[in-house]
Amino acid sequence: MTEELVTLETAKLLKEKGFNEPCMIAMNIEDGRQYGTNRTNSELPIKVCSHPTQSVAQKWLRKTKNLHIEISYMYENYWTYDILTIPRHDLIGLSDRPIIRYNTYEEALEAGLQEALMLI
């Protein structure tokens, strides 16, 4: 098993929202090329962003933005997500979000990461 990296779209949103943690991989925003590095976004060229794992991005949202992404497995063999505030546990999200059934935990988490970043 391997840790899932966020998509390029999510990596760009993270950079835009202030994610500045060192990552082992960076990605060129224009063409998606990956580079081995251990630098933060502020240390990278403008057209390059750090490329964290989903779990690192999820932890950053919890620790710095007080947002928790909760992934749920549903009886009919699909996954969903909710976004909750910490510590109040208020359910938040985009009001026009359709109910989507994700095939994997990682797909649901990626969608939750993107929505949480759009809410910041």
C-alpha positions as CSV (number, residue, x, y, z in Angstrom):
1,M,0.0,0.0,0.0
2,T,1.1,3.5,-0.7
3,E,0.0,6.9,0.5
4,E,-2.1,8.8,-2.1
5,L,-0.8,12.1,-3.3
6,V,-3.3,14.9,-3.7
7,T,-4.3,15.8,-7.3
8,L,-2.7,18.8,-9.1
9,E,-5.9,20.8,-8.6
10,T,-5.8,20.1,-4.8
11,A,-2.1,21.0,-4.6
12,K,-2.7,24.3,-6.3
13,L,-5.6,25.1,-3.9
14,L,-3.4,24.2,-0.9
15,K,-0.7,26.6,-2.1
16,E,-3.3,29.3,-2.6
17,K,-4.7,28.8,0.9
18,G,-1.3,28.9,2.6
19,F,-0.1,25.4,2.8
20,N,3.6,25.7,3.5
21,E,4.8,22.4,4.9
22,P,7.9,20.6,3.5
23,C,7.0,17.8,1.1
24,M,9.2,15.1,-0.6
25,I,7.6,15.9,-4.0
26,A,6.9,19.1,-5.8
27,M,4.9,19.5,-9.0
28,N,5.1,21.9,-11.9
29,I,1.7,23.7,-12.1
30,E,1.8,24.0,-15.9
31,D,2.7,20.5,-17.0
32,G,2.4,18.3,-13.9
33,R,6.1,17.2,-13.9
34,Q,7.2,16.0,-10.5
35,Y,10.4,16.8,-8.7
36,G,12.1,15.2,-5.7
37,T,12.6,17.9,-3.0
38,N,12.0,18.6,0.6
39,R,11.0,22.3,0.4
40,T,8.0,24.3,1.3
41,N,5.9,26.2,-1.1
42,S,7.5,29.5,-0.1
43,E,10.9,28.0,-1.1
44,L,9.7,26.8,-4.5
45,P,9.5,28.8,-7.8
46,I,6.1,30.4,-8.5
47,K,5.1,27.8,-11.1
48,V,5.9,24.9,-8.8
49,C,3.9,23.7,-5.7
50,S,4.5,21.1,-3.1
51,H,2.7,17.8,-3.6
52,P,1.6,16.4,-0.2
53,T,-0.2,13.1,0.5
54,Q,-3.9,13.3,1.2
55,S,-3.3,12.5,4.9
56,V,-0.8,15.4,5.3
57,A,-3.3,17.8,3.6
58,Q,-6.1,16.5,5.8
59,K,-4.0,17.0,9.0
60,W,-3.0,20.5,7.9
61,L,-6.7,21.4,7.5
62,R,-7.4,20.0,11.0
63,K,-4.4,21.7,12.7
64,T,-4.4,25.1,11.0
65,K,-8.0,25.7,9.8
66,N,-10.0,23.6,12.4
67,L,-11.7,21.6,9.7
68,H,-12.2,17.9,9.9
69,I,-13.0,15.8,6.8
70,E,-15.0,12.8,7.9
71,I,-15.2,9.9,5.4
72,S,-18.1,7.4,5.8
73,Y,-18.6,4.0,4.3
74,M,-22.2,3.4,3.3
75,Y,-24.2,0.1,3.2
76,E,-24.6,0.0,-0.5
77,N,-20.8,-0.1,-1.1
78,Y,-19.9,3.5,-1.6
79,W,-18.2,6.3,0.3
80,T,-19.2,9.9,1.2
81,Y,-17.7,12.8,3.1
82,D,-18.7,15.5,5.5
83,I,-16.8,18.6,6.6
84,L,-17.0,19.4,10.3
85,T,-15.6,22.3,12.4
86,I,-13.3,21.7,15.3
87,P,-14.2,21.7,18.3
88,R,-17.9,22.5,17.8
89,H,-18.5,19.7,15.4
90,D,-20.7,21.8,13.2
91,L,-21.5,20.3,9.8
92,I,-20.5,22.8,7.0
93,G,-20.1,22.6,3.3
94,L,-21.1,24.1,0.0
95,S,-24.8,24.6,-0.1
96,D,-25.1,23.4,-3.8
97,R,-23.0,20.2,-3.4
98,P,-24.8,17.3,-5.0
99,I,-24.8,13.9,-3.1
100,I,-22.1,11.9,-4.8
101,R,-21.3,8.3,-4.2
102,Y,-17.5,7.7,-4.4
103,N,-16.1,4.3,-5.3
104,T,-13.1,4.6,-2.9
105,Y,-12.2,6.2,0.4
106,E,-9.5,8.1,-1.4
107,E,-11.8,9.6,-4.0
108,A,-14.2,10.8,-1.2
109,L,-11.2,12.3,0.7
110,E,-9.9,14.1,-2.3
111,A,-13.4,15.7,-3.0
112,G,-13.6,16.6,0.7
113,L,-10.2,18.2,0.7
114,Q,-11.1,20.3,-2.4
115,E,-14.4,21.5,-0.9
116,A,-12.8,22.3,2.5
117,L,-10.2,24.4,0.7
118,M,-12.9,26.2,-1.3
119,L,-14.6,27.1,2.0
120,I,-11.5,28.8,3.4
